[in-house]
Amino acid sequence: MVAVRKDLVIDKGSVFEVSVRMKDSNDAVVDLSGYTTQFEISKINDRAVVIADSVPTVDDDNWINVKLTDEETDEIPVGKYLYMINVQNPSGDKQRLFTGEITVRL
């Protein structure tokens, strides 16, 4: 499965929230019981430089919910970055679900 590309915007100093779902090739929602999730913001030209990260929650309807507090977004310098939402299944297989450019603005 190829990661979905979607660009996002964060207003510096404000709460940032986004929710996504993982679907299979038949467009059915994947049961994420036992999965772990990761959200990461890094420099576009150097993914090793992580600007911010968090562990999204997964609700009973299998929505992956990413949230950064106003304090967390205030720590991110204004600019353009790369973000990724990844999952890892109970067997340890990792998969990138969503990626794109994320702009932090005043």
N, C-alpha and C positions, 0 to 999 in steps of 0.2 A: 504494500500500500504506500503510495506516495503522499508525503505530507501536504496538507492544504495550505496554500499561501494566502495570508490575509494581513494587511497592514493595519496597525493600531496606533492610537494616540493616548498619551498620558498627560493630564494637566498637572504640572508640578505642584506639590503641596495639597493635592486632592486625593480622595480615595479612588483607587482604580479597581474595577471589577470586570471580569469577562467570564462567560460560561460557554463551554463547548461540549460536544458529544462525539464519541468514536462510533463509526458505523462500519459494518462489513461490506463486502462486495455486492450484497443484495440490498443495501441501504437499510439494514436492520441495526438497531442500537446494540452495541456490544455490552454484555454484562461485565462490569469492571470489578466484580468481587475479587478481592485478593490482589488487585493491581496496586502499584505505587505510581505516583505522578510527580512531575517536576516542571516548574516554570523558571525560565532563565532569560535574563537580558544580558547581552554581551556586546563588545565592540564589533562593528561590522567587519573590520579588517583584521581582527584578532579575537576569535571566539574563546581563546584561553583567558581573556580578560573579562571576568564576570562583573557586571555593574550592579546587578540585583538578582535575587532568586527567592523562590518560595516553594512551599509544598501545597499544591492545590488540594481542596477537599473533593470527594466524590459523594454525591447525594444518592438517595434511594432510587432515583430515576436515571442514574448513571450520567448525570451532568458533572463535568469537571469544572469546578468553580475556583477561579484564580482571583485572589484579592491581595492588594497591597494597601497598607494604611496611608493616611496622609503624611505621616512622619516618614514612612519608607519612600514615598514618591518625592518628598522634599529633598531627600539625600541624593537623588539621581540628577546629574548635571543636565541642563537643557541640551538637546542634540538628537541625533538619529542613531539608532542601535538596531541590533538583530535580536529577535526573541524566538524562543522555542517552547512548545508544550510537548513533553515527552511522557510516555507511560512505560511501565515494565510489568510484564505478566508474572504470575506466580512461578513460572519456570525460569525466570530470569531474562527472557527475551525483551529487548528494548525496542521501542518504536517512536519515531517523531510523528506527532499528529498534526501540529500546526506550526508554522514558522512565518516570518515576514519581518518587515521593518517596523520598528516602534519609535515614534517621535515623542520626545518629552518637550513640552512647551510651557511657557509661563502662563 
